[in-house]
Amino acid sequence: MKMRHMVVAVWVLVLCGHAVRADQVIYKSPNKIDFVKIEKASKDQRKAGAFKHPHDFQPEELQKVLASIRFNKKALLSKDIQNDRLYDDKNIDVLSPYLMEAFKKAGPEEKVVVSYFTHNTKLAVPDDRLTVFETFVREDGLHLRFNKLYAKMLGDRTTMGSARASQEAQSLRVSLELQPGQNRIAWGPEEIIIDPTRVGMEVVPQETASEVANQGKPAKSTLPAANNDGKTIRVRMKELEQLKKDELITNEEYQKKHNELLKQL
């Protein structure tokens, strides 16, 4: 009798194990801090409304969405932030394909989680920033919930370890400037809804902190278009080198993209 109960218990555990799907990692960089993965949504998130997953995004849709996420002008007056965009071109080039893949594979009760750090240097001192957000699609649009927004990473991440470095990253008191097609529904943590069909087709000029201080005049430059101009290609190749140096892409990804750029020269 005891043996029979043990067999039944084992089968229950096996069935439960198959019923709960483990997190699915779509992308994880060599530094182990940057990743895009699919995981089970919380009970509260599932109760709040049904997810429209899986969902097919066009590449340009997600590129425009990421480019539209901007700091508010008050944050730009801080010495810690020099650019109004959360993600620049090279960050978007890395993230958007993995996000598109994640949404295609996500189930109706799963969300996509993104962790990504941007590497900067101030006076020869590393100034790394971490942003972590959850995202999912509902009837009202694409939700982005920022658990960490441009958080300052302290210490040496190579000695601390990626998990501890991410956990101890300190968030700044910054918020986002709503753009056309965006709506804020929560502050703590900040959550916005984006309608990809309403995100402006034109690229908004980038602003620097000094320009905001000087009567808030926007910068005249726009993002470089992806074309066959030799200078633009060389700039993109330098950005690609930096991505490899920062361990944001693998050697295989670097070689593939590098060869594509060489063909355009």
C-alpha positions in Angstrom: 0.0 0.0 0.0 2.8 2.4 0.9 4.5 1.6 -2.4 1.4 2.4 -4.3 1.0 5.8 -2.5 4.6 6.6 -3.4 4.1 5.8 -7.0 1.0 8.0 -7.2 2.9 10.8 -5.4 5.8 10.6 -7.9 3.4 10.7 -10.9 1.7 13.8 -9.4 5.1 15.5 -9.1 6.0 14.6 -12.7 2.7 15.9 -14.1 3.0 19.2 -12.1 6.5 19.6 -13.3 5.3 19.3 -16.9 2.4 21.7 -16.3 4.7 24.5 -15.1 6.9 25.8 -18.0 10.4 27.0 -17.0 11.6 30.4 -18.0 12.7 30.5 -21.7 15.8 32.5 -22.4 15.7 34.1 -25.8 19.0 36.0 -25.4 21.7 36.2 -22.8 25.0 38.1 -23.4 28.4 36.9 -22.3 28.3 39.4 -19.4 25.2 37.6 -18.1 23.5 40.9 -17.1 21.8 41.5 -20.5 19.0 39.1 -21.3 15.6 38.8 -22.9 13.5 35.9 -21.6 9.9 34.7 -21.3 8.5 33.9 -17.9 5.2 33.3 -16.2 3.2 36.5 -15.5 2.2 37.2 -11.9 -1.3 36.3 -10.7 -2.2 40.0 -10.4 -1.0 40.6 -13.9 -3.1 37.8 -15.3 -6.2 38.9 -13.4 -5.8 42.5 -14.7 -6.5 41.5 -18.3 -5.8 38.8 -20.9 -2.5 38.9 -22.8 -2.6 38.8 -26.6 0.3 36.4 -26.9 1.9 35.1 -29.0 2.1 38.4 -31.0 3.8 39.2 -34.2 5.6 42.6 -34.4 7.3 44.0 -37.4 10.9 44.9 -36.8 10.4 48.6 -37.5 7.5 48.6 -34.9 9.7 47.6 -32.0 12.5 49.8 -33.2 10.2 52.8 -33.2 8.8 51.8 -29.8 12.3 51.6 -28.2 13.4 54.8 -29.8 10.3 56.6 -28.4 11.2 55.9 -24.7 12.6 59.2 -23.5 13.6 60.8 -20.2 11.6 63.9 -19.1 13.3 67.3 -19.4 13.8 67.7 -15.6 15.9 64.5 -15.7 18.0 66.0 -18.5 19.1 68.8 -16.2 20.8 66.2 -14.0 24.5 65.7 -14.5 23.8 61.9 -14.6 21.8 62.0 -17.9 23.2 63.6 -21.1 20.8 62.2 -23.6 17.0 62.2 -23.7 16.7 58.7 -25.2 16.9 55.7 -23.0 18.2 53.5 -25.8 20.4 54.6 -28.7 20.7 53.0 -32.1 23.2 50.3 -31.2 21.1 49.3 -28.2 18.0 49.1 -30.3 19.8 47.0 -33.0 20.6 44.5 -30.3 17.3 44.3 -28.4 14.6 44.6 -31.1 15.2 41.2 -32.9 15.2 39.3 -29.6 12.1 41.1 -28.4 10.3 40.2 -31.7 11.3 36.6 -31.2 10.2 36.6 -27.6 6.7 37.9 -28.4 6.3 35.3 -31.1 7.1 32.5 -28.6 5.3 33.9 -25.5 2.2 32.1 -24.3 -1.1 33.7 -23.2 -0.1 33.7 -19.6 3.6 34.7 -20.1 5.4 38.0 -20.2 8.7 39.1 -21.6 11.4 40.3 -19.3 14.3 42.5 -20.5 17.5 43.4 -18.6 20.0 45.6 -20.4 22.8 47.8 -19.3 24.4 50.7 -21.2 28.1 51.3 -20.9 29.3 54.9 -20.5 32.5 56.6 -19.2 32.8 59.9 -17.3 36.3 61.3 -16.8 37.7 57.8 -17.5 35.5 56.3 -14.8 32.9 53.6 -15.9 29.4 54.8 -15.6 27.3 51.7 -16.3 23.4 52.0 -16.1 20.9 49.1 -15.9 17.3 49.1 -17.0 15.0 46.2 -16.3 11.4 46.1 -17.6 8.6 43.6 -18.1 6.5 43.9 -21.2 3.3 42.3 -22.6 0.6 43.0 -25.1 -3.1 43.6 -24.0 -6.1 44.9 -25.9 -5.1 48.4 -25.0 -1.6 48.2 -26.3 2.0 47.3 -25.4 2.7 47.5 -21.7 6.2 48.3 -20.3 6.7 48.1 -16.6 10.1 49.5 -15.5 11.4 47.7 -12.4 14.8 49.5 -12.7 15.1 52.6 -14.8 18.7 53.8 -15.7 19.9 52.4 -12.3 23.6 53.1 -11.5 25.7 49.9 -11.3 28.2 50.1 -8.4 31.5 48.3 -8.0 33.2 45.9 -10.3 30.7 43.6 -11.8 33.4 41.0 -12.8 34.2 40.5 -9.1 30.7 41.0 -7.7 29.0 38.7 -10.1 26.2 39.6 -12.5 23.3 38.7 -10.2 24.6 40.8 -7.3 25.6 43.7 -9.6 22.1 43.8 -11.0 20.4 43.5 -7.7 22.5 46.3 -6.1 22.1 48.8 -9.0 20.6 52.0 -7.6 17.8 53.6 -9.4 17.8 57.4 -10.0 14.8 59.6 -9.4 14.0 59.9 -13.0 10.8 59.5 -15.0 9.8 59.3 -18.6 8.5 62.0 -20.9 5.3 60.8 -22.6 5.4 60.8 -26.4 2.6 60.5 -28.9 1.0 57.1 -28.6 2.1 56.6 -24.9 0.0 56.6 -21.7 1.3 56.3 -18.1 -0.8 54.1 -15.9 1.4 53.7 -12.8 4.3 55.5 -11.1 5.8 52.9 -8.7 7.2 51.2 -10.6 6.6 53.3 -13.6 4.4 51.6 -16.2 3.4 53.0 -19.6 1.2 51.7 -22.5 2.4 52.3 -26.0 0.3 52.1 -29.2 2.8 51.1 -31.9 0.5 52.4 -34.6 0.6 55.9 -33.1 4.3 56.2 -32.5 5.4 59.0 -34.7 7.1 58.1 -38.0 9.5 61.0 -37.8 12.6 60.6 -35.6 12.7 63.2 -32.8 16.0 65.1 -32.6 18.1 64.1 -29.5 18.5 66.7 -26.8 21.4 67.1 -24.4 21.4 68.5 -20.9 23.2 71.7 -22.0 20.6 72.3 -24.8 17.7 71.9 -22.4 19.3 74.5 -20.1 19.8 76.9 -23.0 16.1 77.6 -23.6 15.3 74.0 -24.3 16.3 74.2 -28.0 16.4 70.7 -29.5 19.5 69.4 -31.2 19.6 69.7 -34.9 21.0 66.2 -35.6 18.8 63.2 -36.2 19.6 59.6 -36.0 21.9 58.3 -38.8 19.9 56.4 -41.4 20.9 52.9 -42.4 22.2 53.6 -45.9 25.3 52.9 -48.0 27.1 56.1 -47.2 30.7 55.1 -46.3 30.9 57.4 -43.3 27.7 56.0 -41.8 28.9 52.4 -42.3 32.2 53.2 -40.6 30.4 54.7 -37.6 28.2 51.6 -37.4 31.3 49.4 -37.5 32.8 51.3 -34.6 29.6 50.8 -32.7 29.8 47.1 -33.5 33.4 47.0 -32.1 32.2 48.6 -28.9 29.3 46.1 -28.5 31.8 43.3 -28.8 34.2 45.0 -26.3 31.4 45.4 -23.8 30.5 41.7 -24.2 27.0 42.6 -25.5 27.2 40.4 -28.5 29.0 37.1 -29.1 31.9 36.7 -31.6 29.6 34.9 -34.0 27.1 37.7 -33.9 29.9 40.2 -34.4 31.4 38.5 -37.4 28.0 38.1 -39.1 27.1 41.8 -38.7 30.7 42.9 -39.6 30.5 41.0 -42.8 27.1 42.5 -43.6 28.5 46.0 -43.1 31.6 45.3 -45.3 29.3 44.3 -48.2 27.7 47.7 -48.0 30.9 49.6 -48.4 
